[in-house]
Amino acid sequence: MDDWRVGSRREITTDLTLRGGDHALRVEYFEAVGDAMMMFWWDKITPFPDWRGEYWTNRFLDGSPALVRNDPVIDFDWGFGSPGPGIPSDNFSARWTRSVWFEQGLPLPYDRR
């Protein structure tokens, strides 16, 4: 994106598809006269920004999941209820997946209840 010119306030956007991994970002800006304002941001475009929850109507993760949804956290108490539409209240299974970057040597505590 290159818009190096004098002018009034404007919004400039672009869509990029990046491969996974580290990417160097560089933002350059100049202010000529008058009010100055500069913002830079990006949005991660993914249908599953949190946990990808997949739910099966059996106890063995067999076949295709009957329900796939974004779950912000894994903290459920379904009691006698169902986890979602089309899923029975008993004899179901679920899998949650997510991509997370961990620093090398970072301790990873977990609690399995």
BATOR-564505 format. One record per atom (N, C-alpha, C): z, y, x; chain; atom name; residue in three letters. Coordinates in steps of 0.001 Angstrom, whole numbers, plus 500000, padded with zeros to 6 digits. Layout:
BATOR-564505
zz|yy|xx|cadena|atomo|residuo
Z|Y|X|A|CA|Ala .
...
This chain:
BATOR-564505
zz|yy|xx|cadena|atomo|residuo
500000|498849|500857|A|N|Met .
500000|500000|500000|A|CA|Met .
500000|501225|500912|A|C|Met .
499088|502113|500700|A|N|Asp .
498977|503284|501562|A|CA|Asp .
498624|504490|500698|A|C|Asp .
499533|505452|500632|A|N|Asp .
499289|506647|499843|A|CA|Asp .
499873|507848|500593|A|C|Asp .
499441|508041|501807|A|N|Trp .
499986|509056|502707|A|CA|Trp .
499290|510375|502425|A|C|Trp .
499834|511151|501458|A|N|Arg .
499216|512426|501098|A|CA|Arg .
500243|513342|500447|A|C|Arg .
499971|514616|500456|A|N|Val .
500812|515611|499796|A|CA|Val .
500432|515614|498316|A|C|Val .
501445|515770|497453|A|N|Gly .
501148|515817|496035|A|CA|Gly .
502424|515797|495219|A|C|Gly .
502273|515816|493924|A|N|Ser .
503423|515785|493031|A|CA|Ser .
503972|514367|492951|A|C|Ser .
505110|514250|492283|A|N|Arg .
505753|512937|492130|A|CA|Arg .
504807|511963|491445|A|C|Arg .
504772|510748|491941|A|N|Arg .
503906|509730|491371|A|CA|Arg .
504506|508355|491653|A|C|Arg .
504094|507402|490889|A|N|Glu .
504525|506024|491086|A|CA|Glu .
503340|505222|491582|A|C|Glu .
503577|504479|492638|A|N|Ile .
502544|503641|493213|A|CA|Ile .
503082|502215|493242|A|C|Ile .
502343|501298|492671|A|N|Thr .
502800|499912|492629|A|CA|Thr .
501705|498995|493139|A|C|Thr .
502112|497831|493548|A|N|Thr .
501171|496793|493925|A|CA|Thr .
501817|495440|493667|A|C|Thr .
501028|494451|493411|A|N|Asp .
501515|493085|493237|A|CA|Asp .
501084|492264|494438|A|C|Asp .
502028|491562|495036|A|N|Leu .
501750|490700|496178|A|CA|Leu .
502328|489324|495915|A|C|Leu .
501639|488310|496380|A|N|Thr .
502182|486957|496366|A|CA|Thr .
502454|486587|497818|A|C|Thr .
503718|486304|498124|A|N|Leu .
504113|486010|499494|A|CA|Leu .
504476|484543|499636|A|C|Leu .
504185|483983|500798|A|N|Arg .
504641|482640|501120|A|CA|Arg .
506147|482679|501339|A|C|Arg .
506804|481543|501230|A|N|Gly .
508224|481463|501508|A|CA|Gly .
508497|481756|502972|A|C|Gly .
509674|482273|503271|A|N|Gly .
510061|482572|504648|A|CA|Gly .
510411|484028|504822|A|C|Gly .
510652|484405|506061|A|N|Asp .
511005|485790|506386|A|CA|Asp .
509754|486660|506404|A|C|Asp .
509910|487880|505930|A|N|His .
508821|488848|505932|A|CA|His .
509376|490183|506403|A|C|His .
508658|490850|507282|A|N|Ala .
509060|492173|507759|A|CA|Ala .
508565|493216|506758|A|C|Ala .
509461|494086|506341|A|N|Leu .
509102|495182|505446|A|CA|Leu .
509250|496496|506210|A|C|Leu .
508323|497404|506004|A|N|Arg .
508406|498718|506638|A|CA|Arg .
508046|499758|505587|A|C|Arg .
508906|500742|505434|A|N|Val .
508674|501836|504497|A|CA|Val .
508646|503123|505309|A|C|Val .
507569|503876|505183|A|N|Glu .
507441|505150|505870|A|CA|Glu .
507245|506231|504822|A|C|Glu .
507809|507415|505091|A|N|Tyr .
507809|508480|504093|A|CA|Tyr .
507811|509822|504813|A|C|Tyr .
507127|510807|504230|A|N|Phe .
507282|512170|504719|A|CA|Phe .
507463|513100|503540|A|C|Phe .
508156|514205|503784|A|N|Glu .
508410|515204|502766|A|CA|Glu .
507813|516509|503263|A|C|Glu .
506940|517121|502459|A|N|Ala .
506290|518361|502873|A|CA|Ala .
507100|519562|502389|A|C|Ala .
507058|519868|501119|A|N|Val .
507808|520996|500554|A|CA|Val .
508255|520628|499146|A|C|Val .
509251|521344|498640|A|N|Gly .
509697|521137|497268|A|CA|Gly .
510692|519997|497156|A|C|Gly .
510864|519530|495910|A|N|Asp .
511781|518424|495651|A|CA|Asp .
511285|517155|496342|A|C|Asp .
512224|516401|496820|A|N|Ala .
511869|515153|497489|A|CA|Ala .
512542|513982|496787|A|C|Ala .
511817|512899|496646|A|N|Met .
512371|511690|496049|A|CA|Met .
511561|510510|496552|A|C|Met .
512247|509417|496891|A|N|Met .
511569|508212|497330|A|CA|Met .
512414|507033|496906|A|C|Met .
511794|506030|496301|A|N|Met .
512476|504794|495920|A|CA|Met .
511584|503628|496334|A|C|Met .
512228|502538|496697|A|N|Phe .
511502|501330|497057|A|CA|Phe .
512271|500147|496494|A|C|Phe .
511583|499244|495829|A|N|Trp .
512248|498050|495314|A|CA|Trp .
511219|496959|495106|A|C|Trp .
511733|495764|494867|A|N|Trp .
510878|494644|494520|A|CA|Trp .
511606|493779|493518|A|C|Trp .
510820|493036|492804|A|N|Asp .
511351|492091|491828|A|CA|Asp .
510886|490701|492216|A|C|Asp .
511801|489775|492196|A|N|Lys .
511454|488377|492403|A|CA|Lys .
510946|487860|491067|A|C|Lys .
509704|487474|491036|A|N|Ile .
509096|487020|489797|A|CA|Ile .
509152|485502|489778|A|C|Ile .
510037|484999|488969|A|N|Thr .
510188|483559|488834|A|CA|Thr .
510762|483281|487457|A|C|Thr .
510365|482199|486838|A|N|Pro .
510943|481894|485534|A|CA|Pro .
512377|481387|485640|A|C|Pro .
512842|481074|486859|A|N|Phe .
514179|480539|487058|A|CA|Phe .
514884|481333|488154|A|C|Phe .
515353|482538|487847|A|N|Pro .
516020|483328|488888|A|CA|Pro .
517400|482781|489255|A|C|Pro .
517973|481939|488433|A|N|Asp .
519304|481395|488685|A|CA|Asp .
519181|479888|488932|A|C|Asp .
519738|479092|488078|A|N|Trp .
519652|477633|488169|A|CA|Trp .
518589|477130|487196|A|C|Trp .
517705|476273|487676|A|N|Arg .
516740|475625|486783|A|CA|Arg .
517462|474427|486178|A|C|Arg .
517772|474504|484902|A|N|Gly .
518454|473428|484200|A|CA|Gly .
517456|472537|483489|A|C|Gly .
517478|471252|483817|A|N|Glu .
516608|470268|483172|A|CA|Glu .
517504|469268|482448|A|C|Glu .
517221|468997|481195|A|N|Tyr .
518062|468150|480350|A|CA|Tyr .
517244|467005|479764|A|C|Tyr .
517784|465793|479870|A|N|Trp .
517126|464592|479363|A|CA|Trp .
517900|464017|478183|A|C|Trp .
517201|463290|477344|A|N|Thr .
517823|462645|476178|A|CA|Thr .
518299|461236|476514|A|C|Thr .
518494|460956|477807|A|N|Asn .
519023|459677|478267|A|CA|Asn .
519983|459934|479427|A|C|Asn .
520718|458922|479855|A|N|Arg .
521724|459095|480909|A|CA|Arg .
521177|458919|482320|A|C|Arg .
519873|458690|482474|A|N|Phe .
519340|458268|483767|A|CA|Phe .
518272|459200|484348|A|C|Phe .
518086|460364|483798|A|N|Leu .
517041|461293|484237|A|CA|Leu .
515660|460638|484168|A|C|Leu .
515481|459740|483216|A|N|Asp .
514205|459025|483067|A|CA|Asp .
513188|459870|482311|A|C|Asp .
511939|459790|482750|A|N|Gly .
510862|460486|482064|A|CA|Gly .
510901|461985|482314|A|C|Gly .
510274|462716|481437|A|N|Ser .
510241|464176|481539|A|CA|Ser .
511451|464754|480820|A|C|Ser .
511977|465877|481311|A|N|Pro .
513102|466496|480612|A|CA|Pro .
512672|466993|479234|A|C|Pro .
513577|466880|478267|A|N|Ala .
513313|467353|476903|A|CA|Ala .
513542|468857|476784|A|C|Ala .
514308|469417|477726|A|N|Leu .
514619|470848|477703|A|CA|Leu .
514683|471344|479133|A|C|Leu .
514000|472444|479418|A|N|Val .
514061|473105|480716|A|CA|Val .
514361|474566|480445|A|C|Val .
515395|475100|481132|A|N|Arg .
515768|476491|480888|A|CA|Arg .
516425|477079|482132|A|C|Arg .
516560|478391|482148|A|N|Asn .
517289|479086|483199|A|CA|Asn .
518763|479128|482809|A|C|Asn .
519629|478619|483681|A|N|Asp .
521070|478671|483453|A|CA|Asp .
521683|479597|484503|A|C|Asp .
522246|480731|484105|A|N|Pro .
522813|481665|485071|A|CA|Pro .
523927|481062|485929|A|C|Pro .
524760|480218|485344|A|N|Val .
525837|479552|486081|A|CA|Val .
525945|478119|485567|A|C|Val .
526556|477257|486388|A|N|Ile .
526847|475892|485945|A|CA|Ile .
528328|475871|485616|A|C|Ile .
528634|476141|484368|A|N|Asp .
530020|476223|483901|A|CA|Asp .
530001|475999|482389|A|C|Asp .
529931|474746|481990|A|N|Phe .
529751|474409|480588|A|CA|Phe .
530939|473612|480055|A|C|Phe .
531266|473829|478801|A|N|Asp .
532226|473009|478067|A|CA|Asp .
531598|472747|476704|A|C|Asp .
530796|471686|476627|A|N|Trp .
530078|471399|475392|A|CA|Trp .
530965|470735|474353|A|C|Trp .
532113|470205|474770|A|N|Gly .
532973|469517|473820|A|CA|Gly .
532215|468399|473136|A|C|Gly .
532171|468430|471810|A|N|Phe .
531424|467432|471049|A|CA|Phe .
530019|467918|470709|A|C|Phe .
529645|469072|471244|A|N|Gly .
528340|469654|470933|A|CA|Gly .
527255|469219|471899|A|C|Gly .
526073|469690|471649|A|N|Ser .
524889|469406|472452|A|CA|Ser .
524666|470543|473454|A|C|Ser .
524089|470242|474606|A|N|Pro .
523781|471315|475549|A|CA|Pro .
522638|472221|475091|A|C|Pro .
521853|471768|474127|A|N|Gly .
520757|472613|473673|A|CA|Gly .
519884|471912|472656|A|C|Gly .
518884|472614|472129|A|N|Pro .
517992|472055|471112|A|CA|Pro .
517301|470789|471600|A|C|Pro .
517332|469749|470786|A|N|Gly .
516657|468511|471095|A|CA|Gly .
517421|467578|472025|A|C|Gly .
518623|467960|472431|A|N|Ile .
519432|467138|473333|A|CA|Ile .
520615|466589|472536|A|C|Ile .
520866|465264|472611|A|N|Pro .
521997|464709|471864|A|CA|Pro .
523328|465150|472477|A|C|Pro .
524390|465064|471686|A|N|Ser .
525715|465457|472182|A|CA|Ser .
526323|464389|473086|A|C|Ser .
525808|463177|473056|A|N|Asp .
526253|462081|473927|A|CA|Asp .
525029|461442|474579|A|C|Asp .
525264|460758|475693|A|N|Asn .
524214|459995|476384|A|CA|Asn .
523016|460848|476784|A|C|Asn .
523294|461988|477390|A|N|Phe .
522249|462831|477958|A|CA|Phe .
522533|462989|479454|A|C|Phe .
521559|463497|480187|A|N|Ser .
521745|463791|481605|A|CA|Ser .
521130|465153|481904|A|C|Ser .
521553|465742|483016|A|N|Ala .
521064|467069|483383|A|CA|Ala .
520943|467168|484894|A|C|Ala .
520028|468012|485328|A|N|Arg .
519856|468313|486753|A|CA|Arg .
519680|469820|486885|A|C|Arg .
520381|470403|487857|A|N|Trp .
520229|471821|488155|A|CA|Trp .
519731|471962|489585|A|C|Trp .
518719|472784|489761|A|N|Thr .
518185|473034|491102|A|CA|Thr .
518042|474532|491308|A|C|Thr .
518131|474911|492579|A|N|Arg .
518043|476321|492932|A|CA|Arg .
517755|476424|494420|A|C|Arg .
517024|477424|494825|A|N|Ser .
516802|477692|496249|A|CA|Ser .
517783|478770|496685|A|C|Ser .
518512|478478|497760|A|N|Val .
519514|479407|498280|A|CA|Val .
519394|479425|499796|A|C|Val .
519494|480588|500402|A|N|Trp .
519471|480722|501852|A|CA|Trp .
520901|480774|502364|A|C|Trp .
521249|479886|503303|A|N|Phe .
522569|479868|503917|A|CA|Phe .
522439|480203|505389|A|C|Phe .
523339|481036|505883|A|N|Glu .
523384|481330|507306|A|CA|Glu .
523847|480094|508062|A|C|Glu .
523375|479923|509276|A|N|Gln .
523777|478787|510097|A|CA|Gln .
525270|478860|510389|A|C|Gln .
525962|477749|510214|A|N|Gly .
527388|477683|510512|A|CA|Gly .
528279|478210|509409|A|C|Gly .
527711|478626|508305|A|N|Leu .
528498|479167|507197|A|CA|Leu .
529218|478026|506487|A|C|Leu .
530567|478106|506349|A|N|Pro .
531263|477046|505605|A|CA|Pro .
530860|477074|504135|A|C|Pro .
530733|475908|503548|A|N|Leu .
530287|475793|502162|A|CA|Leu .
531330|475025|501364|A|C|Leu .
532334|475728|500813|A|N|Pro .
533322|475033|499987|A|CA|Pro .
532729|474688|498624|A|C|Pro .
533155|473586|498068|A|N|Tyr .
532726|473239|496713|A|CA|Tyr .
533866|472525|496012|A|C|Tyr .
533813|472531|494708|A|N|Asp .
534841|471917|493876|A|CA|Asp .
534135|471014|492886|A|C|Asp .
534370|469719|492988|A|N|Arg .
533764|468764|492057|A|CA|Arg .
534857|468284|491120|A|C|Arg .
534778|468676|489890|A|N|Arg .
535804|468309|488910|A|CA|Arg .
535310|467221|488012|A|C|Arg .
